[in-house]
Amino acid sequence: MTEADLKIERLRKRPEFLAAAKGASQAKGAVVVQALRRADGDALVRVGFTATRKIGGAVVRNRAKRRLREAARAILPLHARPGFDYVFIARGGTAQRPWARLLDDVKSALLSLAAT
């Protein structure tokens, strides 16, 4: 499957996020990535983003999630595995992390999850 064939959809409902939390998880730098293989046989990749109030107010949380969405948009087509759900969780330094390091964090977390 090429990167052009990879279909990516957003997770939006709480039960989908809770299900992904039961899968494998990898923390790298400013991001935690959770991955769960779905048993539905569909090659679709689903992705969700979250940031808790621990990392800051609404402005900081929204900025962190925007940065994670852009990082995922750049990295997922290259490193996501078909048939998986991914949840990206912002950590304390996500909003301030240099862009290249944030991309590296996301990439290394996805590669570590793929190896498991």
N, CA, C and O atoms as a GROMACS GRO file, in nm:
protein
  464
    1MET      N    1   0.085  -0.118   0.000
    1MET     CA    2   0.000   0.000   0.000
    1MET      C    3   0.089   0.124   0.000
    1MET      O    4   0.178   0.137   0.084
    2THR      N    5   0.066   0.214  -0.094
    2THR     CA    6   0.146   0.336  -0.102
    2THR      C    7   0.085   0.443  -0.013
    2THR      O    8  -0.027   0.429   0.036
    3GLU      N    9   0.162   0.550   0.007
    3GLU     CA   10   0.112   0.654   0.095
    3GLU      C   11  -0.009   0.725   0.036
    3GLU      O   12  -0.091   0.778   0.111
    4ALA      N   13  -0.023   0.727  -0.096
    4ALA     CA   14  -0.140   0.789  -0.159
    4ALA      C   15  -0.266   0.705  -0.135
    4ALA      O   16  -0.376   0.760  -0.131
    5ASP      N   17  -0.251   0.573  -0.118
    5ASP     CA   18  -0.365   0.485  -0.096
    5ASP      C   19  -0.415   0.488   0.048
    5ASP      O   20  -0.527   0.444   0.076
    6LEU      N   21  -0.334   0.537   0.140
    6LEU     CA   22  -0.367   0.535   0.282
    6LEU      C   23  -0.479   0.634   0.312
    6LEU      O   24  -0.465   0.754   0.290
    7LYS      N   25  -0.591   0.583   0.364
    7LYS     CA   26  -0.704   0.668   0.402
    7LYS      C   27  -0.693   0.697   0.551
    7LYS      O   28  -0.679   0.606   0.632
    8ILE      N   29  -0.701   0.825   0.586
    8ILE     CA   30  -0.691   0.866   0.726
    8ILE      C   31  -0.820   0.938   0.764
    8ILE      O   32  -0.868   1.026   0.693
    9GLU      N   33  -0.874   0.898   0.879
    9GLU     CA   34  -0.998   0.954   0.929
    9GLU      C   35  -0.978   0.995   1.074
    9GLU      O   36  -0.888   0.943   1.141
   10ARG      N   37  -1.059   1.086   1.124
   10ARG     CA   38  -1.046   1.134   1.262
   10ARG      C   39  -1.130   1.050   1.359
   10ARG      O   40  -1.241   1.008   1.327
   11LEU      N   41  -1.076   1.028   1.478
   11LEU     CA   42  -1.154   0.972   1.589
   11LEU      C   43  -1.227   1.090   1.652
   11LEU      O   44  -1.168   1.196   1.673
   12ARG      N   45  -1.355   1.073   1.684
   12ARG     CA   46  -1.430   1.185   1.741
   12ARG      C   47  -1.508   1.148   1.867
   12ARG      O   48  -1.540   1.236   1.947
   13LYS      N   49  -1.537   1.021   1.886
   13LYS     CA   50  -1.621   0.981   1.999
   13LYS      C   51  -1.535   0.925   2.114
   13LYS      O   52  -1.434   0.858   2.092
   14ARG      N   53  -1.578   0.955   2.235
   14ARG     CA   54  -1.502   0.913   2.354
   14ARG      C   55  -1.474   0.764   2.360
   14ARG      O   56  -1.362   0.726   2.395
   15PRO      N   57  -1.570   0.676   2.327
   15PRO     CA   58  -1.541   0.532   2.332
   15PRO      C   59  -1.427   0.490   2.239
   15PRO      O   60  -1.354   0.396   2.269
   16GLU      N   61  -1.412   0.560   2.126
   16GLU     CA   62  -1.301   0.530   2.035
   16GLU      C   63  -1.167   0.564   2.100
   16GLU      O   64  -1.070   0.490   2.085
   17PHE      N   65  -1.162   0.675   2.172
   17PHE     CA   66  -1.040   0.714   2.243
   17PHE      C   67  -1.010   0.615   2.356
   17PHE      O   68  -0.895   0.577   2.377
   18LEU      N   69  -1.114   0.574   2.428
   18LEU     CA   70  -1.096   0.480   2.539
   18LEU      C   71  -1.049   0.344   2.488
   18LEU      O   72  -0.968   0.277   2.554
   19ALA      N   73  -1.098   0.302   2.373
   19ALA     CA   74  -1.054   0.175   2.315
   19ALA      C   75  -0.906   0.183   2.278
   19ALA      O   76  -0.832   0.088   2.302
   20ALA      N   77  -0.864   0.294   2.218
   20ALA     CA   78  -0.724   0.310   2.179
   20ALA      C   79  -0.632   0.311   2.301
   20ALA      O   80  -0.517   0.269   2.292
   21ALA      N   81  -0.683   0.358   2.414
   21ALA     CA   82  -0.603   0.362   2.536
   21ALA      C   83  -0.568   0.222   2.585
   21ALA      O   84  -0.473   0.205   2.662
   22LYS      N   85  -0.644   0.121   2.543
   22LYS     CA   86  -0.616  -0.016   2.584
   22LYS      C   87  -0.505  -0.080   2.500
   22LYS      O   88  -0.456  -0.188   2.534
   23GLY      N   89  -0.465  -0.013   2.392
   23GLY     CA   90  -0.359  -0.066   2.306
   23GLY      C   91  -0.221  -0.027   2.355
   23GLY      O   92  -0.204   0.017   2.469
   24ALA      N   93  -0.123  -0.044   2.268
   24ALA     CA   94   0.016  -0.009   2.301
   24ALA      C   95   0.031   0.142   2.307
   24ALA      O   96  -0.042   0.216   2.241
   25SER      N   97   0.128   0.186   2.387
   25SER     CA   98   0.151   0.329   2.404
   25SER      C   99   0.301   0.356   2.405
   25SER      O  100   0.380   0.276   2.455
   26GLN      N  101   0.338   0.470   2.350
   26GLN     CA  102   0.480   0.507   2.344
   26GLN      C  103   0.493   0.656   2.371
   26GLN      O  104   0.430   0.737   2.303
   27ALA      N  105   0.574   0.693   2.471
   27ALA     CA  106   0.599   0.834   2.503
   27ALA      C  107   0.736   0.872   2.451
   27ALA      O  108   0.836   0.807   2.482
   28LYS      N  109   0.741   0.978   2.373
   28LYS     CA  110   0.867   1.029   2.319
   28LYS      C  111   0.864   1.180   2.329
   28LYS      O  112   0.779   1.244   2.266
   29GLY      N  113   0.953   1.239   2.405
   29GLY     CA  114   0.964   1.384   2.413
   29GLY      C  115   0.834   1.450   2.454
   29GLY      O  116   0.787   1.433   2.567
   30ALA      N  117   0.776   1.527   2.362
   30ALA     CA  118   0.658   1.608   2.392
   30ALA      C  119   0.527   1.543   2.350
   30ALA      O  120   0.424   1.610   2.343
   31VAL      N  121   0.529   1.413   2.320
   31VAL     CA  122   0.406   1.349   2.274
   31VAL      C  123   0.398   1.204   2.324
   31VAL      O  124   0.500   1.136   2.339
   32VAL      N  125   0.276   1.161   2.350
   32VAL     CA  126   0.247   1.020   2.377
   32VAL      C  127   0.159   0.973   2.263
   32VAL      O  128   0.062   1.039   2.227
   33VAL      N  129   0.192   0.858   2.205
   33VAL     CA  130   0.110   0.803   2.098
   33VAL      C  131   0.059   0.667   2.143
   33VAL      O  132   0.136   0.580   2.186
   34GLN      N  133  -0.072   0.650   2.134
   34GLN     CA  134  -0.135   0.522   2.164
   34GLN      C  135  -0.179   0.460   2.032
   34GLN      O  136  -0.228   0.530   1.943
   35ALA      N  137  -0.162   0.329   2.019
   35ALA     CA  138  -0.201   0.261   1.895
   35ALA      C  139  -0.278   0.135   1.928
   35ALA      O  140  -0.244   0.062   2.021
   36LEU      N  141  -0.382   0.111   1.851
   36LEU     CA  142  -0.464  -0.008   1.869
   36LEU      C  143  -0.497  -0.066   1.732
   36LEU      O  144  -0.549   0.004   1.644
   37ARG      N  145  -0.466  -0.195   1.715
   37ARG     CA  146  -0.503  -0.263   1.590
   37ARG      C  147  -0.652  -0.294   1.598
   37ARG      O  148  -0.699  -0.356   1.694
   38ARG      N  149  -0.725  -0.250   1.498
   38ARG     CA  150  -0.867  -0.279   1.491
   38ARG      C  151  -0.888  -0.418   1.430
   38ARG      O  152  -0.807  -0.463   1.348
   39ALA      N  153  -0.992  -0.483   1.470
   39ALA     CA  154  -1.020  -0.619   1.420
   39ALA      C  155  -1.123  -0.618   1.309
   39ALA      O  156  -1.180  -0.722   1.277
   40ASP      N  157  -1.149  -0.503   1.248
   40ASP     CA  158  -1.254  -0.495   1.146
   40ASP      C  159  -1.205  -0.527   1.005
   40ASP      O  160  -1.286  -0.535   0.913
   41GLY      N  161  -1.075  -0.546   0.986
   41GLY     CA  162  -1.022  -0.582   0.855
   41GLY      C  163  -1.014  -0.466   0.757
   41GLY      O  164  -0.974  -0.485   0.642
   42ASP      N  165  -1.051  -0.347   0.800
   42ASP     CA  166  -1.046  -0.228   0.714
   42ASP      C  167  -0.905  -0.168   0.717
   42ASP      O  168  -0.843  -0.164   0.823
   43ALA      N  169  -0.855  -0.122   0.603
   43ALA     CA  170  -0.720  -0.065   0.595
   43ALA      C  171  -0.717   0.082   0.638
   43ALA      O  172  -0.611   0.145   0.634
   44LEU      N  173  -0.829   0.135   0.677
   44LEU     CA  174  -0.840   0.275   0.718
   44LEU      C  175  -0.755   0.302   0.843
   44LEU      O  176  -0.750   0.219   0.934
   45VAL      N  177  -0.689   0.417   0.847
   45VAL     CA  178  -0.616   0.461   0.966
   45VAL      C  179  -0.700   0.570   1.031
   45VAL      O  180  -0.739   0.666   0.965
   46ARG      N  181  -0.727   0.555   1.161
   46ARG     CA  182  -0.803   0.659   1.232
   46ARG      C  183  -0.712   0.724   1.334
   46ARG      O  184  -0.629   0.657   1.395
   47VAL      N  185  -0.728   0.854   1.352
   47VAL     CA  186  -0.638   0.927   1.440
   47VAL      C  187  -0.716   1.029   1.522
   47VAL      O  188  -0.809   1.093   1.472
   48GLY      N  189  -0.676   1.043   1.649
   48GLY     CA  190  -0.739   1.139   1.738
   48GLY      C  191  -0.632   1.217   1.813
   48GLY      O  192  -0.518   1.173   1.823
   49PHE      N  193  -0.671   1.332   1.866
   49PHE     CA  194  -0.577   1.420   1.934
   49PHE      C  195  -0.640   1.467   2.064
   49PHE      O  196  -0.759   1.496   2.069
   50THR      N  197  -0.559   1.474   2.169
   50THR     CA  198  -0.611   1.519   2.298
   50THR      C  199  -0.502   1.589   2.376
   50THR      O  200  -0.383   1.563   2.359
   51ALA      N  201  -0.545   1.680   2.463
   51ALA     CA  202  -0.455   1.751   2.553
   51ALA      C  203  -0.531   1.776   2.683
   51ALA      O  204  -0.643   1.828   2.681
   52THR      N  205  -0.471   1.739   2.794
   52THR     CA  206  -0.540   1.755   2.922
   52THR      C  207  -0.519   1.896   2.976
   52THR      O  208  -0.434   1.970   2.928
   53ARG      N  209  -0.597   1.931   3.076
   53ARG     CA  210  -0.586   2.064   3.136
   53ARG      C  211  -0.457   2.081   3.212
   53ARG      O  212  -0.418   2.193   3.247
   54LYS      N  213  -0.388   1.969   3.239
   54LYS     CA  214  -0.260   1.976   3.309
   54LYS      C  215  -0.156   2.055   3.231
   54LYS      O  216  -0.067   2.117   3.291
   55ILE      N  217  -0.165   2.054   3.098
   55ILE     CA  218  -0.060   2.121   3.020
   55ILE      C  219  -0.083   2.271   3.006
   55ILE      O  220   0.006   2.342   2.960
   56GLY      N  221  -0.200   2.320   3.042
   56GLY     CA  222  -0.224   2.464   3.037
   56GLY      C  223  -0.369   2.496   3.008
   56GLY      O  224  -0.455   2.408   3.003
   57GLY      N  225  -0.393   2.625   2.989
   57GLY     CA  226  -0.527   2.673   2.959
   57GLY      C  227  -0.569   2.637   2.818
   57GLY      O  228  -0.497   2.568   2.746
   58ALA      N  229  -0.686   2.684   2.779
   58ALA     CA  230  -0.743   2.650   2.649
   58ALA      C  231  -0.653   2.692   2.533
   58ALA      O  232  -0.641   2.619   2.435
   59VAL      N  233  -0.591   2.808   2.543
   59VAL     CA  234  -0.505   2.856   2.435
   59VAL      C  235  -0.387   2.762   2.414
   59VAL      O  236  -0.354   2.728   2.301
   60VAL      N  237  -0.324   2.721   2.523
   60VAL     CA  238  -0.208   2.632   2.515
   60VAL      C  239  -0.250   2.494   2.464
   60VAL      O  240  -0.183   2.435   2.380
   61ARG      N  241  -0.362   2.443   2.515
   61ARG     CA  242  -0.411   2.312   2.471
   61ARG      C  243  -0.445   2.313   2.323
   61ARG      O  244  -0.411   2.219   2.251
   62ASN      N  245  -0.512   2.418   2.277
   62ASN     CA  246  -0.548   2.426   2.136
   62ASN      C  247  -0.424   2.437   2.048
   62ASN      O  248  -0.418   2.375   1.941
   63ARG      N  249  -0.326   2.513   2.091
   63ARG     CA  250  -0.202   2.525   2.013
   63ARG      C  251  -0.130   2.391   2.006
   63ARG      O  252  -0.081   2.352   1.900
   64ALA      N  253  -0.125   2.321   2.118
   64ALA     CA  254  -0.060   2.190   2.121
   64ALA      C  255  -0.130   2.092   2.027
   64ALA      O  256  -0.064   2.019   1.953
   65LYS      N  257  -0.264   2.092   2.028
   65LYS     CA  258  -0.338   2.001   1.940
   65LYS      C  259  -0.321   2.038   1.793
   65LYS      O  260  -0.310   1.950   1.708
   66ARG      N  261  -0.319   2.168   1.763
   66ARG     CA  262  -0.295   2.211   1.624
   66ARG      C  263  -0.160   2.163   1.575
   66ARG      O  264  -0.147   2.115   1.462
   67ARG      N  265  -0.058   2.175   1.660
   67ARG     CA  266   0.077   2.131   1.622
   67ARG      C  267   0.081   1.980   1.604
   67ARG      O  268   0.146   1.930   1.512
   68LEU      N  269   0.012   1.906   1.691
   68LEU     CA  270   0.008   1.760   1.675
   68LEU      C  271  -0.064   1.720   1.548
   68LEU      O  272  -0.023   1.625   1.480
   69ARG      N  273  -0.172   1.791   1.514
   69ARG     CA  274  -0.244   1.759   1.390
   69ARG      C  275  -0.155   1.779   1.269
   69ARG      O  276  -0.155   1.696   1.178
   70GLU      N  277  -0.079   1.888   1.266
   70GLU     CA  278   0.011   1.913   1.153
   70GLU      C  279   0.124   1.810   1.148
   70GLU      O  280   0.161   1.764   1.040
   71ALA      N  281   0.178   1.775   1.264
   71ALA     CA  282   0.284   1.675   1.268
   71ALA      C  283   0.231   1.540   1.218
   71ALA      O  284   0.298   1.470   1.143
   72ALA      N  285   0.111   1.505   1.261
   72ALA     CA  286   0.050   1.378   1.217
   72ALA      C  287   0.023   1.382   1.067
   72ALA      O  288   0.041   1.282   0.998
   73ARG      N  289  -0.021   1.497   1.017
   73ARG     CA  290  -0.048   1.508   0.874
   73ARG      C  291   0.080   1.485   0.792
   73ARG      O  292   0.074   1.429   0.683
   74ALA      N  293   0.192   1.527   0.846
   74ALA     CA  294   0.320   1.510   0.776
   74ALA      C  295   0.377   1.369   0.790
   74ALA      O  296   0.434   1.316   0.695
   75ILE      N  297   0.363   1.308   0.907
   75ILE     CA  298   0.432   1.182   0.938
   75ILE      C  299   0.346   1.058   0.916
   75ILE      O  300   0.398   0.955   0.871
   76LEU      N  301   0.217   1.064   0.945
   76LEU     CA  302   0.132   0.944   0.936
   76LEU      C  303   0.132   0.877   0.798
   76LEU      O  304   0.140   0.754   0.792
   77PRO      N  305   0.124   0.950   0.688
   77PRO     CA  306   0.123   0.880   0.558
   77PRO      C  307   0.250   0.796   0.535
   77PRO      O  308   0.248   0.700   0.459
   78LEU      N  309   0.359   0.833   0.601
   78LEU     CA  310   0.484   0.761   0.582
   78LEU      C  311   0.500   0.643   0.678
   78LEU      O  312   0.561   0.542   0.642
   79HIS      N  313   0.447   0.654   0.801
   79HIS     CA  314   0.478   0.557   0.905
   79HIS      C  315   0.358   0.490   0.971
   79HIS      O  316   0.377   0.403   1.056
   80ALA      N  317   0.236   0.527   0.936
   80ALA     CA  318   0.119   0.464   0.997
   80ALA      C  319   0.097   0.326   0.938
   80ALA      O  320   0.127   0.301   0.821
   81ARG      N  321   0.044   0.237   1.021
   81ARG     CA  322   0.012   0.101   0.975
   81ARG      C  323  -0.137   0.093   0.947
   81ARG      O  324  -0.218   0.134   1.031
   82PRO      N  325  -0.176   0.041   0.830
   82PRO     CA  326  -0.319   0.030   0.796
   82PRO      C  327  -0.393  -0.056   0.899
   82PRO      O  328  -0.340  -0.155   0.950
   83GLY      N  329  -0.517  -0.016   0.928
   83GLY     CA  330  -0.599  -0.092   1.022
   83GLY      C  331  -0.575  -0.058   1.168
   83GLY      O  332  -0.617  -0.132   1.256
   84PHE      N  333  -0.508   0.054   1.194
   84PHE     CA  334  -0.478   0.095   1.331
   84PHE      C  335  -0.550   0.225   1.365
   84PHE      O  336  -0.577   0.307   1.278
   85ASP      N  337  -0.579   0.242   1.494
   85ASP     CA  338  -0.625   0.369   1.549
   85ASP      C  339  -0.509   0.428   1.627
   85ASP      O  340  -0.443   0.357   1.703
   86TYR      N  341  -0.483   0.556   1.608
   86TYR     CA  342  -0.376   0.625   1.680
   86TYR      C  343  -0.436   0.742   1.757
   86TYR      O  344  -0.522   0.814   1.706
   87VAL      N  345  -0.390   0.761   1.881
   87VAL     CA  346  -0.429   0.878   1.960
   87VAL      C  347  -0.301   0.949   2.000
   87VAL      O  348  -0.211   0.889   2.060
   88PHE      N  349  -0.293   1.078   1.967
   88PHE     CA  350  -0.179   1.161   2.002
   88PHE      C  351  -0.217   1.243   2.123
   88PHE      O  352  -0.316   1.316   2.121
   89ILE      N  353  -0.138   1.232   2.229
   89ILE     CA  354  -0.164   1.304   2.354
   89ILE      C  355  -0.054   1.406   2.374
   89ILE      O  356   0.064   1.372   2.378
   90ALA      N  357  -0.093   1.532   2.388
   90ALA     CA  358   0.004   1.640   2.409
   90ALA      C  359   0.061   1.631   2.550
   90ALA      O  360  -0.010   1.599   2.645
   91ARG      N  361   0.189   1.659   2.561
   91ARG     CA  362   0.254   1.666   2.693
   91ARG      C  363   0.292   1.810   2.720
   91ARG      O  364   0.270   1.898   2.636
   92GLY      N  365   0.350   1.835   2.836
   92GLY     CA  366   0.380   1.970   2.881
   92GLY      C  367   0.450   2.060   2.780
   92GLY      O  368   0.414   2.178   2.770
   93GLY      N  369   0.547   2.011   2.706
   93GLY     CA  370   0.624   2.098   2.618
   93GLY      C  371   0.579   2.098   2.473
   93GLY      O  372   0.649   2.154   2.388
   94THR      N  373   0.465   2.038   2.442
   94THR     CA  374   0.423   2.025   2.302
   94THR      C  375   0.406   2.160   2.234
   94THR      O  376   0.448   2.177   2.119
   95ALA      N  377   0.346   2.257   2.302
   95ALA     CA  378   0.318   2.386   2.239
   95ALA      C  379   0.446   2.467   2.213
   95ALA      O  380   0.449   2.548   2.121
   96GLN      N  381   0.551   2.445   2.292
   96GLN     CA  382   0.674   2.523   2.277
   96GLN      C  383   0.787   2.446   2.208
   96GLN      O  384   0.889   2.505   2.174
   97ARG      N  385   0.770   2.318   2.188
   97ARG     CA  386   0.877   2.233   2.132
   97ARG      C  387   0.915   2.281   1.992
   97ARG      O  388   0.827   2.311   1.911
   98PRO      N  389   1.045   2.288   1.962
   98PRO     CA  390   1.085   2.322   1.824
   98PRO      C  391   1.023   2.224   1.725
   98PRO      O  392   1.013   2.104   1.753
   99TRP      N  393   0.981   2.276   1.610
   99TRP     CA  394   0.906   2.196   1.514
   99TRP      C  395   0.979   2.070   1.471
   99TRP      O  396   0.919   1.963   1.466
  100ALA      N  397   1.107   2.080   1.440
  100ALA     CA  398   1.183   1.963   1.395
  100ALA      C  399   1.188   1.856   1.504
  100ALA      O  400   1.180   1.736   1.474
  101ARG      N  401   1.201   1.897   1.628
  101ARG     CA  402   1.205   1.800   1.739
  101ARG      C  403   1.068   1.736   1.760
  101ARG      O  404   1.060   1.617   1.792
  102LEU      N  405   0.961   1.813   1.743
  102LEU     CA  406   0.827   1.757   1.756
  102LEU      C  407   0.802   1.653   1.647
  102LEU      O  408   0.748   1.545   1.674
  103LEU      N  409   0.841   1.683   1.524
  103LEU     CA  410   0.828   1.586   1.416
  103LEU      C  411   0.908   1.460   1.445
  103LEU      O  412   0.861   1.349   1.419
  104ASP      N  413   1.027   1.478   1.500
  104ASP     CA  414   1.111   1.363   1.535
  104ASP      C  415   1.047   1.280   1.647
  104ASP      O  416   1.053   1.157   1.644
  105ASP      N  417   0.986   1.347   1.745
  105ASP     CA  418   0.916   1.276   1.854
  105ASP      C  419   0.803   1.190   1.798
  105ASP      O  420   0.789   1.073   1.835
  106VAL      N  421   0.724   1.248   1.710
  106VAL     CA  422   0.610   1.174   1.652
  106VAL      C  423   0.661   1.056   1.569
  106VAL      O  424   0.609   0.945   1.580
  107LYS      N  425   0.761   1.081   1.487
  107LYS     CA  426   0.816   0.976   1.402
  107LYS      C  427   0.874   0.861   1.485
  107LYS      O  428   0.847   0.745   1.456
  108SER      N  429   0.953   0.894   1.586
  108SER     CA  430   1.015   0.787   1.666
  108SER      C  431   0.911   0.710   1.747
  108SER      O  432   0.926   0.590   1.766
  109ALA      N  433   0.806   0.778   1.794
  109ALA     CA  434   0.699   0.706   1.865
  109ALA      C  435   0.627   0.610   1.772
  109ALA      O  436   0.598   0.497   1.810
  110LEU      N  437   0.598   0.654   1.649
  110LEU     CA  438   0.531   0.565   1.554
  110LEU      C  439   0.619   0.447   1.515
  110LEU      O  440   0.570   0.335   1.501
  111LEU      N  441   0.747   0.472   1.497
  111LEU     CA  442   0.839   0.363   1.462
  111LEU      C  443   0.851   0.262   1.578
  111LEU      O  444   0.857   0.142   1.554
  112SER      N  445   0.855   0.312   1.701
  112SER     CA  446   0.862   0.223   1.817
  112SER      C  447   0.735   0.139   1.828
  112SER      O  448   0.742   0.021   1.860
  113LEU      N  449   0.621   0.200   1.801
  113LEU     CA  450   0.494   0.126   1.807
  113LEU      C  451   0.487   0.022   1.695
  113LEU      O  452   0.431  -0.086   1.714
  114ALA      N  453   0.542   0.054   1.579
  114ALA     CA  454   0.540  -0.041   1.467
  114ALA      C  455   0.627  -0.162   1.497
  114ALA      O  456   0.601  -0.270   1.446
  115ALA      N  457   0.731  -0.144   1.578
  115ALA     CA  458   0.823  -0.253   1.610
  115ALA      C  459   0.763  -0.350   1.711
  115ALA      O  460   0.810  -0.463   1.724
  116THR      N  461   0.658  -0.308   1.783
  116THR     CA  462   0.598  -0.395   1.885
  116THR      C  463   0.493  -0.486   1.827
  116THR      O  464   0.434  -0.566   1.900
   0.00000   0.00000   0.00000
